[in-house]
Amino acid sequence: MKPLMQGALIDISKAVGNTPIVRLNRVTAGLPVEIYVKCEFLNPGGSHKDRLAANMLRRAEEGGLKPGGTIVEATSGNTGASLALLAALRGYKCVFVMPDKMSQEKISHLRAFGARVVVCPAAVEPDDPRSYYQVAERIARETPNCFYANQYRNPANPEAHYLSSGPEIWKQTGGDFDVFCAGMGTGGTLSGTGKYLREHKPSLKIVGVDPVGSLYYDFVKTGRITKAFSYKVEGIGEDFFPSTMDLKILDDVIRVDDKECFTMTRDMTRLEGLFVGGSGGAAVAGALKYARAMVERGETTVDAGDSLGGPQVRPARILVFLADAGHKYLSKIFNDEWMRENGFLEDTPGLGTVADILAGRDGRPLVTARPDARLREVVALMKSTSISQLPVVGANGKLSGIVAEVDVLRALVSGGKTLDSPITEVVEDDYATVTPNTKVELLQVVLSDAKAAIVEDGDRVVAIVTRIDLIDFFSKQAAAATTGSLIPGPI
């Protein structure tokens, strides 16, 4: 047998890893903090999921999976693409189950590798039999000689990043950065990479980026499981808690909305030459928010020390994980028509934002309850202000829940509570959190399920919006309109 051509790889799977780290220059203009990005979208499968797919498949083969078997997975597209690539090399069949919000390019990509793709509704609960999680589990149960990859529960997911991404980043940087920032999805990247980096540099800050509508942000900030709702950005955020996510490793969570994600995704391509997907845009948008917070806290420089042990002051540095490439989003993020239809371009007014609703409320002050208040205090506050739902906010400004008059009434009548009972016994999680930039169209969906939407600007609670606020907003729009009706369908 002839020796391998010099420099050639045995197959394309051996090209996974060793992705470059580059500095951002234009989207960070004016910031005294340096931001670098790890270009995981340059992996052969188009994303960082190549790393976890290889490790999960290695573990499956150690467990007895043989060529000819079937790989089944619930995926937003990237894990499926990476598994499909390996399956083509090793002789496996693939069945991938995806939510219907994913781009057509992702579906076509998987089918190009010969995979069967099953599309399920995204706007259902995770335990609904129609959800892509449940459908994937059912198909796996019904398929002989099957490996259910289950990236949301498979410990080989974070292990992949502990064995691969973490050591690679450390080798490339020597740990000469201060913050590691990545999108929050299954948790494999943050949990695995973060664990390795923290072991080698305990002072490193680990920051997750979560989209508005996902459960992570509120749970990390308040410990409460609020209402999840749909959002457009793909590949990050969750409506349940995967066991592969170690939230304890996080130092902070930054929240971004769809428009921020998509605007930054386009800027990354047009200003930095980095053709990334929406989760990459989200991660950079979150890193920029964190960097601005560092500026406010005066954390823009670091005494890193030189080789002789003396002082060496340098700018603080953030390393951001860019998960996947932009070619899977040509029909969405990079399509002006789609962006315009969904209200993400500046020339598309849509129905407005939460900020527009607040602006029309004539400066009504925010009324909140303290976590240590008694029921009688809350009842008196509701009577004096004619407000039926109150955010519960501590002295530190952090939201800890919501208290509604119906819950107070239920507690007093049938719950065995008295007016002297603490309100902590009736505080609940039947709310969603939004930002001033959340679109009214999305708020309408949120309020069809949740009692109220709490508006947060950063970590600060600024308002509460209920269905009557939305009705009043639409009524004012209709009264001001000269043609047609601006009122959408029923809430």
Salt bridges, closest charged atoms under 4 A:
ASP11 OD2 - LYS14 NZ 3.72
GLU34 OE2 - ARG23 NH1 3.64
GLU34 OE1 - ARG317 NE 2.99
GLU40 OE1 - ARG51 NE 2.63
GLU61 OE1 - ARG90 NH1 3.04
GLU62 OE2 - ARG58 NH1 3.10
GLU62 OE1 - ARG59 NH1 3.15
ASP128 OD2 - ARG130 NH2 2.94
GLU142 OE1 - ARG138 NH1 3.32
GLU159 OE1 - ARG58 NH2 3.87
GLU159 OE2 - ARG59 NH2 2.47
GLU168 OE2 - LYS38 NZ 2.71
GLU168 OE2 - ARG51 NH2 2.83
ASP176 OD1 - ARG314 NE 2.98
ASP176 OD2 - ARG317 NH1 2.65
ASP178 OD1 - LYS201 NZ 3.89
ASP178 OD2 - ARG314 NH1 2.89
GLU234 OE1 - LYS106 NZ 3.00
GLU234 OE2 - LYS332 NZ 3.17
ASP251 OD2 - ARG198 NH2 2.69
ASP252 OD1 - LYS221 NZ 2.81
GLU260 OE2 - LYS289 NZ 3.01
GLU299 OE2 - ARG297 NE 3.06
ASP336 OD1 - ARG266 NH2 2.55
GLU346 OE2 - LYS259 NZ 3.32
ASP347 OD2 - ARG340 NE 3.40
ASP372 OD1 - ARG370 NE 2.91
GLU377 OE1 - ARG370 NH2 3.24
ASP407 OD1 - ARG410 NH1 2.94
ASP407 OD2 - LYS451 NZ 3.00
ASP420 OD1 - ARG376 NE 3.02
GLU425 OE1 - LYS417 NZ 3.67
GLU428 OE2 - LYS451 NZ 3.15
ASP429 OD1 - ARG224 NH1 2.51
ASP430 OD1 - LYS227 NZ 3.66
GLU441 OE1 - LYS439 NZ 3.95
ASP449 OD2 - LYS227 NZ 3.93
GLU456 OE1 - ARG255 NH2 3.14
ASP459 OD2 - LYS221 NZ 3.27
ASP469 OD2 - ARG361 NH1 3.07
ASP469 OD1 - ARG364 NH2 3.29
ASP472 OD2 - LYS476 NZ 3.40
